[in-house]
Amino acid sequence: MPLFHTDDQAMLLDTARPFLAEQAPVAHMRALRDADDRTGFDPALWARFAEMGFCGMLIDEADGGLGLGAVEAGIVLEEIGRNLTPSPFLATAVGAVTALKGGSRDQRARWLPRIAAGEAVAALAIDEGGKHRPNRIALTAARSGNGFTLRGTKRFVAHGHVADLLIVAARTAGGSDEPDGITLFAVDKGAAGLTAAADRLADASLSAQLRFDDVQVDADAVIGELDGGWAGLTRTLDAVRTGAASELLGVGTGAMARTTDYLQQRKQFGVAIGSFQALQHRAAHLYSELEIARAAVLKAQQLLDAGDPAAERAVMVAKAMAGLATTLVVQEGVQMHGGIGMTDDYDIGFFMKRARVLAELFGDSDFHADRLARASGY
């Protein structure tokens, strides 16, 4: 597969880039932060996403969506990252939609049209500890009458405090470290016994801790097979990991653009510091690292869309490389700005903070490098 966009994908980029640059630039994120907004995103902007067709990109045409793939979703996510746009797109239009593809006809009919219309927000309730370890599921779902009783806690759930739908990974069998015995559930907002407390992360985004105190759900809430949710969870995680890698690329690209602009404007000894060869070499290095990561991310997207068995390994590479490249770009960007780069006078500090959160989301570079090594027999 060629590592470049098709004509249709290039047209999508030409649509998404000016839309997000105009409707949701970095100033939009700053305004939400300064207003101490407790939603975590702008619902009016989310409605505009739906009008543009973004929310239904990954929904199959049979379910009322556009039937597009990971490459197209990645184009939107990269522009979200470039502008630091607070949005539930990754968790809702990518994560929840992927999970619901393995659900029942009733589940798809209930939720997918609402997601496509921008009328519903979803969240992925997976992690329970300080690090991403999806096989370590301790939240239990015990049989109770015609359904299940959920008990436990989920952490770092983006938009979990405002989500209409929660995709919850719970343990219905097996031990706390085993992939077997995990089941996915669709849990409605406002379920009795469900409480959410939202905290701000380093990048000013909101992440919720969810507590399930004897939350009752019926058997129809099960997504896919009982005790066999690991396959569906893996597909969902592959989709959101690739999406997070795309957003990381956008963060790195946005940071790079601001750094090169600063190098051209800032003067020392009467000349622009961008004329200094040492800084030119550093900037060229950052560009090269971003382009290598971009190729890895596009390859993972293409393999996912093709249903290729090699996609899972490509996703590991993509998330690790995007995390490493973008971390380097934002750190070097702050260094080349100098101390003022950490103040609100310049945007570069916001890019560093967002990169830090995204790098941890759904597994950091070390996590995926370890997975790849184990999968290769090391």
C-alpha positions in Angstrom: 0.0 0.0 0.0 1.4 3.5 -0.9 2.0 5.6 2.1 0.1 8.6 1.0 -3.5 9.8 0.9 -5.9 9.1 -1.9 -7.6 12.0 -3.7 -10.7 11.5 -1.6 -8.7 11.5 1.6 -6.8 14.6 0.5 -10.2 16.3 -0.1 -11.2 15.4 3.4 -8.0 17.0 4.7 -8.8 20.1 2.7 -12.1 20.3 4.5 -11.1 19.4 8.0 -8.0 21.6 8.3 -9.7 25.0 7.7 -12.8 24.0 9.6 -10.8 23.2 12.8 -8.4 26.1 12.4 -11.3 28.5 12.2 -13.8 26.9 14.6 -11.5 25.5 17.3 -8.0 26.9 17.3 -5.8 26.9 20.4 -7.6 30.0 21.6 -10.8 27.9 21.9 -9.0 25.5 24.3 -7.6 28.4 26.3 -11.1 29.9 26.6 -12.6 26.7 28.0 -9.7 26.4 30.5 -9.9 30.0 31.7 -13.7 29.7 32.1 -13.2 26.6 34.3 -15.6 24.8 32.0 -16.6 21.5 33.6 -17.9 19.8 30.5 -14.6 19.4 28.8 -15.6 20.3 25.3 -18.0 22.7 23.5 -21.4 20.9 22.8 -22.1 23.4 20.0 -18.8 22.5 18.3 -19.7 18.8 18.7 -22.9 19.5 16.8 -20.9 21.1 14.1 -18.7 18.0 13.9 -21.9 16.0 13.2 -23.0 18.5 10.5 -19.7 18.0 8.8 -20.2 14.2 8.9 -17.2 13.6 11.2 -19.2 11.9 14.0 -20.5 9.2 11.6 -17.3 8.5 9.7 -16.7 5.0 11.1 -20.3 4.0 11.3 -21.3 1.5 8.6 -23.5 2.7 5.9 -26.1 0.1 6.9 -26.3 1.8 10.3 -26.6 5.3 8.8 -23.0 6.3 8.7 -20.4 7.1 6.1 -18.6 3.7 6.2 -15.1 5.3 6.2 -12.0 4.0 8.0 -9.1 4.6 10.3 -7.2 6.7 7.7 -10.1 9.2 7.4 -10.6 9.3 11.2 -6.9 9.9 11.5 -7.1 12.9 9.2 -9.6 14.5 11.5 -7.7 13.5 14.7 -4.5 15.0 13.4 -6.2 18.3 12.9 -7.7 18.1 16.3 -4.2 17.6 17.7 -2.8 20.4 15.6 -5.3 22.8 17.2 -5.5 21.2 20.7 -9.2 21.0 20.2 -11.1 19.6 23.2 -13.4 17.0 21.7 -15.0 13.6 22.5 -14.3 12.5 18.9 -11.7 9.8 19.8 -13.7 8.1 22.6 -17.1 8.5 20.9 -16.7 8.4 17.1 -13.8 6.0 17.1 -13.8 4.0 20.4 -17.5 3.6 21.1 -18.4 3.1 17.4 -15.8 0.3 17.1 -17.0 -1.4 20.2 -20.7 -1.1 19.2 -19.9 -2.8 15.8 -19.7 -6.0 17.8 -22.9 -5.3 19.6 -26.5 -6.3 19.0 -28.8 -4.8 16.4 -30.7 -3.1 19.1 -27.6 -1.6 20.6 -26.5 -0.3 17.3 -29.9 1.1 16.4 -30.1 2.8 19.8 -26.7 4.5 19.9 -25.2 4.8 16.4 -27.7 7.2 15.0 -27.4 9.4 18.0 -23.6 9.5 17.8 -23.8 10.3 14.1 -26.2 13.2 14.8 -23.9 14.6 17.5 -26.6 13.9 20.1 -24.7 11.4 22.2 -21.2 11.3 23.8 -19.6 8.1 24.8 -16.7 7.2 27.1 -14.4 4.2 27.4 -14.2 2.9 31.0 -11.2 0.5 30.9 -8.3 1.4 33.1 -8.3 1.0 36.9 -4.8 1.9 37.9 -2.3 4.6 37.3 -1.0 2.9 34.1 -2.8 1.5 31.1 -3.1 -2.3 31.8 -6.3 -3.4 30.0 -6.0 -7.1 31.0 -6.0 -6.0 34.7 -9.7 -5.7 35.1 -10.9 -6.1 38.7 -14.4 -4.4 38.3 -16.8 -7.3 38.6 -20.1 -8.0 36.9 -21.9 -10.7 38.9 -25.0 -12.4 37.7 -28.1 -11.0 39.3 -31.6 -12.1 38.2 -31.9 -11.4 34.5 -28.8 -9.2 34.4 -25.6 -8.2 36.2 -24.5 -6.2 39.2 -21.4 -4.1 38.5 -19.0 -3.3 41.4 -15.7 -1.5 41.2 -13.9 1.6 40.0 -12.6 3.0 36.7 -10.0 5.7 36.4 -8.9 8.2 33.8 -12.1 8.0 31.8 -12.1 10.9 29.4 -15.6 12.6 29.3 -16.8 9.9 31.7 -18.6 12.5 33.8 -20.8 13.8 31.0 -21.0 10.7 28.7 -24.5 9.4 27.7 -23.0 6.0 27.1 -20.2 4.1 28.9 -18.4 1.2 27.3 -17.3 -0.7 30.4 -14.9 -3.6 30.6 -15.8 -5.8 33.5 -14.8 -9.2 34.8 -17.4 -11.9 34.6 -14.9 -14.8 35.1 -11.2 -15.6 35.6 -8.6 -13.8 37.6 -7.8 -10.1 37.7 -4.9 -10.4 35.2 -6.4 -12.7 32.7 -7.8 -11.6 29.3 -10.3 -14.5 29.4 -13.5 -13.7 31.4 -13.7 -10.0 30.4 -17.1 -8.8 29.1 -18.0 -5.4 27.6 -21.1 -3.7 28.8 -23.1 -0.7 27.5 -24.1 1.3 30.6 -26.4 4.3 30.4 -25.7 7.7 31.9 -27.5 8.1 35.3 -27.6 4.4 36.2 -28.4 4.0 39.9 -25.2 3.5 41.9 -23.0 5.1 39.3 -21.0 8.2 40.5 -18.4 10.2 38.6 -15.8 12.7 39.9 -13.9 14.7 37.3 -10.4 16.1 37.7 -8.2 18.2 35.5 -5.1 16.6 33.9 -1.9 18.4 33.1 -3.3 19.7 29.8 -6.4 21.1 31.5 -8.6 18.3 30.0 -11.1 16.5 32.3 -10.8 12.9 33.3 -13.3 11.1 35.5 -13.1 8.5 38.2 -16.2 6.3 38.0 -17.5 4.3 40.9 -19.9 1.4 40.4 -21.8 0.7 43.6 -24.1 -2.3 42.8 -25.0 -0.8 39.4 -27.7 -3.0 37.9 -27.8 -3.7 34.1 -29.8 -6.2 32.2 -28.5 -9.0 30.0 -29.1 -6.8 26.9 -26.3 -4.5 28.0 -23.7 -7.1 27.1 -21.7 -6.1 24.0 -20.7 -9.3 22.1 -20.1 -12.5 23.9 -20.3 -13.1 27.7 -16.8 -13.8 29.0 -15.4 -13.3 25.5 -15.0 -9.5 25.4 -11.3 -9.5 25.0 -11.5 -9.7 21.2 -13.9 -6.8 21.1 -11.8 -4.8 23.6 -8.6 -5.4 21.5 -10.3 -4.2 18.3 -11.5 -1.1 20.2 -8.1 -0.4 21.7 -6.4 -0.8 18.3 -8.7 1.8 16.9 -8.2 4.3 19.7 -4.5 3.7 20.0 -4.1 4.5 16.3 -6.4 7.5 16.7 -4.3 8.7 19.7 -1.2 8.3 17.6 -2.8 10.5 14.8 -3.7 13.1 17.4 -0.1 13.0 18.7 1.2 13.6 15.2 -1.1 16.7 15.0 0.3 17.9 18.3 3.8 17.5 17.1 3.0 19.2 13.8 1.4 22.1 15.5 4.3 22.5 17.9 6.8 22.3 15.0 5.0 25.0 13.1 5.1 27.3 16.1 8.8 26.6 16.8 9.9 27.3 13.2 7.8 30.5 13.2 9.5 31.6 16.5 13.0 30.8 15.0 12.2 33.1 12.1 10.9 36.0 14.3 13.2 35.9 17.4 16.4 37.9 16.9 19.7 37.8 18.7 22.7 39.9 17.7 20.5 41.5 15.1 19.7 38.4 13.2 16.9 35.8 13.4 18.0 32.8 15.5 16.7 30.5 12.8 19.8 31.5 10.8 22.0 29.7 13.4 23.1 26.4 11.9 22.8 24.5 15.2 19.1 25.4 15.5 18.6 24.5 11.9 20.0 21.0 12.5 17.8 20.5 15.5 14.7 21.6 13.5 15.6 19.3 10.6 16.0 16.4 13.1 12.5 17.0 14.5 11.0 17.1 11.0 12.6 13.8 10.1 11.3 12.1 13.3 7.8 13.3 12.7 7.8 12.1 9.1 9.0 8.6 10.1 6.3 8.5 12.8 3.7 9.7 10.2 4.6 6.8 7.9 4.2 4.3 10.8 0.8 5.7 11.7 -0.5 5.7 8.2 0.6 2.1 7.8 -1.3 1.1 10.9 -4.4 2.9 9.7 -4.2 1.2 6.3 -3.7 -2.3 7.8 -6.6 -1.8 10.2 -8.9 -0.8 7.3 -7.8 -3.8 5.3 -8.5 -6.2 8.3 -4.9 -7.4 8.0 -3.7 -9.7 10.8 -0.5 -7.6 10.9 -2.4 -4.5 12.0 -2.1 -5.1 15.7 1.7 -5.0 15.6 1.6 -2.0 13.3 -0.5 -0.3 15.9 2.1 -0.9 18.6 4.8 0.6 16.4 2.6 3.6 15.5 1.6 4.5 19.1 5.2 4.1 20.3 6.8 6.1 17.5 4.2 8.9 17.6 4.7 9.2 21.3 8.5 9.3 21.1 8.6 11.7 18.1 6.1 14.2 19.5 7.6 14.2 22.9 10.9 15.1 21.3 9.3 17.8 19.2 7.5 19.5 22.1 10.5 19.3 24.4 12.8 20.8 21.8 10.2 23.4 21.0 10.1 24.6 24.5 13.9 24.6 24.7 14.2 26.7 21.5 11.6 29.1 22.8 13.6 29.5 26.0 12.0 30.0 29.4 9.1 32.0 28.0 7.9 28.8 26.3 6.5 27.6 29.5 4.3 30.7 30.0 0.9 31.5 28.5 2.5 34.1 26.3 3.2 31.4 23.8 1.2 28.3 22.9 4.2 25.8 22.8 3.7 25.0 26.5 0.2 23.8 25.9 1.4 21.4 23.2 3.9 19.9 25.6 1.2 19.3 28.2 -1.2 17.8 25.7 1.5 15.5 24.3 2.3 14.3 27.8 -1.3 13.2 28.3 -1.8 11.6 24.9 1.5 9.7 25.2 0.1 8.0 28.3 -3.4 7.4 26.8 -4.0 3.7 26.0 -0.4 2.8 26.7 2.9 4.8 26.5 5.9 4.1 24.2 7.4 1.7 26.8 4.2 -0.3 27.1 3.9 -0.8 23.3 7.6 -1.5 22.9 7.3 -4.3 25.5 4.2 -5.7 23.8 6.0 -5.8 20.5 9.0 -7.4 22.0 6.9 -10.1 23.6 4.9 -10.7 20.5 8.2 -11.2 18.6 9.4 -13.8 21.1 11.7 -11.8 23.3 
